[in-house]
Amino acid sequence: MTERKPPGLPFETWADRQIREAEARGDFAGLPGAGKPLPSLDAPYDEMWWVKDKMRREGLSFLPPSLVLRKEAEDALAEAASAGSEEEVRRIVTAVNEKIAAAVRRPPEGPPLNLVPFDVERAVADWRSRRGERPTGEGDRTPDEGRPGGGGGRRAV
């Protein structure tokens, strides 16, 4: 519908013609959601509904970047705890550590970050202990050092 409305033609007539021609070409056939009720039909009215819907579709957040990173770090630890291999634990923790280190160098907007990079070896030891494996050199650790956050891997948020 990039064509301009011809002068002297009422807008309603021009719009109706554009819609009729698009239907004839099949431009409206097979659209997603065709024949289905609107998902938010029963939801209370919200002036910002389209902004919230766009943010949800685009995977954006209402949270400040520092809180998003805290949540991401928490999710990464949970993902590392359920990882299938030691290499996967190392990859997950290393990836989140890179983001944390970048945020420490240049603090993001929002509340203080209160995160330091996680100790990869402690995360691996914690992963092993959950699986019932004995880490190598276990006798050299204090009880808190086997957990991410214990023994200095992460400050309290």
Contacts in CASP RR format, 6 or more apart in sequence:
PFRMAT RR
TARGET T0000
AUTHOR 0000-0000-0000
METHOD contacts of the structure
MODEL  1
MTERKPPGLPFETWADRQIREAEARGDFAGLPGAGKPLPSLDAPYDEMWW
VKDKMRREGLSFLPPSLVLRKEAEDALAEAASAGSEEEVRRIVTAVNEKI
AAAVRRPPEGPPLNLVPFDVERAVADWRSRRGERPTGEGDRTPDEGRPGG
GGGRRAV
1 18 0 8 1.000
1 22 0 8 1.000
3 18 0 8 1.000
5 11 0 8 1.000
5 14 0 8 1.000
6 14 0 8 1.000
22 28 0 8 1.000
40 49 0 8 1.000
40 53 0 8 1.000
43 49 0 8 1.000
46 52 0 8 1.000
54 60 0 8 1.000
55 61 0 8 1.000
55 62 0 8 1.000
61 68 0 8 1.000
63 71 0 8 1.000
64 108 0 8 1.000
64 109 0 8 1.000
64 110 0 8 1.000
64 111 0 8 1.000
65 103 0 8 1.000
65 108 0 8 1.000
65 109 0 8 1.000
65 110 0 8 1.000
66 103 0 8 1.000
66 107 0 8 1.000
66 108 0 8 1.000
66 109 0 8 1.000
66 110 0 8 1.000
66 111 0 8 1.000
66 112 0 8 1.000
66 113 0 8 1.000
67 110 0 8 1.000
67 111 0 8 1.000
69 99 0 8 1.000
69 100 0 8 1.000
69 103 0 8 1.000
69 108 0 8 1.000
69 113 0 8 1.000
69 115 0 8 1.000
70 113 0 8 1.000
70 114 0 8 1.000
70 115 0 8 1.000
70 157 0 8 1.000
72 96 0 8 1.000
72 99 0 8 1.000
73 96 0 8 1.000
73 99 0 8 1.000
73 100 0 8 1.000
73 115 0 8 1.000
73 118 0 8 1.000
73 154 0 8 1.000
76 92 0 8 1.000
76 93 0 8 1.000
76 95 0 8 1.000
76 96 0 8 1.000
77 93 0 8 1.000
77 96 0 8 1.000
77 118 0 8 1.000
77 123 0 8 1.000
77 148 0 8 1.000
79 92 0 8 1.000
80 88 0 8 1.000
80 89 0 8 1.000
80 92 0 8 1.000
80 93 0 8 1.000
80 123 0 8 1.000
80 127 0 8 1.000
80 148 0 8 1.000
81 126 0 8 1.000
81 127 0 8 1.000
81 130 0 8 1.000
83 89 0 8 1.000
83 92 0 8 1.000
83 127 0 8 1.000
86 124 0 8 1.000
86 127 0 8 1.000
86 128 0 8 1.000
89 120 0 8 1.000
89 123 0 8 1.000
89 124 0 8 1.000
89 127 0 8 1.000
90 120 0 8 1.000
90 123 0 8 1.000
90 124 0 8 1.000
93 118 0 8 1.000
93 120 0 8 1.000
93 123 0 8 1.000
93 124 0 8 1.000
93 148 0 8 1.000
94 120 0 8 1.000
96 118 0 8 1.000
97 117 0 8 1.000
97 118 0 8 1.000
97 120 0 8 1.000
100 113 0 8 1.000
100 115 0 8 1.000
100 116 0 8 1.000
100 117 0 8 1.000
100 118 0 8 1.000
101 117 0 8 1.000
103 113 0 8 1.000
103 115 0 8 1.000
104 113 0 8 1.000
104 115 0 8 1.000
104 116 0 8 1.000
104 117 0 8 1.000
107 113 0 8 1.000
114 155 0 8 1.000
114 156 0 8 1.000
114 157 0 8 1.000
115 154 0 8 1.000
115 155 0 8 1.000
115 157 0 8 1.000
116 152 0 8 1.000
116 153 0 8 1.000
116 154 0 8 1.000
116 155 0 8 1.000
117 153 0 8 1.000
118 148 0 8 1.000
118 149 0 8 1.000
118 153 0 8 1.000
118 154 0 8 1.000
119 148 0 8 1.000
119 152 0 8 1.000
119 153 0 8 1.000
122 145 0 8 1.000
122 146 0 8 1.000
122 147 0 8 1.000
122 148 0 8 1.000
122 149 0 8 1.000
122 150 0 8 1.000
122 151 0 8 1.000
122 153 0 8 1.000
123 148 0 8 1.000
124 135 0 8 1.000
125 135 0 8 1.000
125 138 0 8 1.000
125 141 0 8 1.000
125 145 0 8 1.000
125 146 0 8 1.000
126 146 0 8 1.000
126 147 0 8 1.000
126 148 0 8 1.000
128 134 0 8 1.000
128 135 0 8 1.000
129 135 0 8 1.000
129 146 0 8 1.000
135 141 0 8 1.000
135 146 0 8 1.000
142 151 0 8 1.000
144 150 0 8 1.000
144 151 0 8 1.000
144 152 0 8 1.000
145 151 0 8 1.000
148 154 0 8 1.000
END
